[in-house]
């Protein structure tokens, strides 16, 4: 098995994983993030993107060759 982190993946794979992570974060924490963004006058999309990137580094990527 080979263990990789997000930075070791190609650009297309990174973009797909970021999209999946974004959807996951929005599904789990979307309402909380919206409320936080409104309260602190932040851009929701920027906040969602930052949380999606943080979420990516909590994943473990394992490939069987």
N, C-alpha and C positions, 0 to 999 in steps of 0.2 A: 504494500500500500504506500501511496505517496500522500503526504500531508502538505497542503498549500495554504497560503493565506490569500486574501483578496487581491493584493498587489501582484501576485504571481500569475494571475489569470489574464487572458487576452482582453482587448477592449470590448469586443462584442459580448463576451461572457460577463464582464464587469457591468456593462450597461443593462443586460438582462437581469442580473442579480440585484442591481440597484433598483430596478423597476419592481421586482418582486418584494424587496425589502420595504420599499416605499408603500406598496399596497398593504403589506403586513402591518407596518407601523400605523398607517391610517386606519386600518380596521380595528386594531387593538387600542390605540390611544388618540384617535382622531378628535373626539369631542373634548378631551382634556387639553390637547394641543391648541385647538381653536380657542378655547376659553383662556388659556394662558397667553396666546398671541393677542387676543382682544384686550385683556387686562393690562398687558405690558406694551401695547402699541407696536407689535412686531409683525413682520410679514409671515403669514401662515405657511406659504409655499417654501420659503427659505427655512423656516423652523422644521417643517416636515422633511425637507431634503437633509438637513443636518442630522436629524434623528434617524433617518434611513441609513445614512452613512455610518453612524455609530452602531446601528443594529447589524450592519454587514460584518463588523469585526467580532460579533458575538457568535457567528456561525463557524463551524468547522468544516472544511472542504476536504473530502477524502475521495481519491480516485483509485480504482482497481485497474491495474494494467495486466 
